[in-house]
């Protein structure tokens, strides 16, 4: 016999489903406590417990004297797994789409040439994409690749294809590691227009250099993330745990 689901959990699940399905959209006000009590036929404490759990998950924001509002989704960009820009968006809850703004063969400028470790006048690929989540533009992605690794890549439609999957599956390239630098910048006019924000709004700018198994650079990427929607998350190991791990490693090697 299955244990009975707590009432607050049932209410929380129902409201969560309505948020994820778009029934309640970002900025919408949820029904009042009295209205929720009438709908679910439960006590005030049960309703508050359900709404408090939603607030803990950052799905709603409670404003005293005004009500409870659906929060702007925060897209967690976890550090670690090697993804191309925006692939780590929460696919479980968001409808993700990509618009290709530019795909062309170029002679890279000095900065890009240095990042890609190109020879003088060597060709590069420039791929610029705008990533959407639930029809909201969330990231502007600019990728540069040495053309010698990806001949005819300009013929590929990246609207519904992952760059890294193409590199691995179509060109048999083994992506090994990436170094990233993240900084805060202000949105310039073009980026602001594409991301549907005001010029000067804070953005998270991510620089990434991705290398193959042999150490050669395959991609230099710049991604401008909307800081009101994206947040970066990392996990750090405590110094004590790290030291213990090192001691255990030393013991095993003795």
Buried (B, 14 or more C-beta within 10 A) or exposed (E): EEEEEEBBEBBBEBBBEBBBEEEBEBEBEBBEBEEBBEEBEBEEEBBBBBBBBBBEEEBBBBEEEEBBBBBBBBBEBEEEEEBBBBBBBEEEBBEBBBEBEEBEEEEBEEEBBEBBBBEEEBBBBBBBBBBBBBEBBBBBBBBBBBBEBBEEBEEBEBEEBBBBEBBEEEBEBEBBEBEEEBEEEEBEEEBBEBBEBEEEBEBBBBBBBBBBEEEEBBBBBBBBBBBBBBEBEEEEEEEEEEEEEEEEEEEEEE
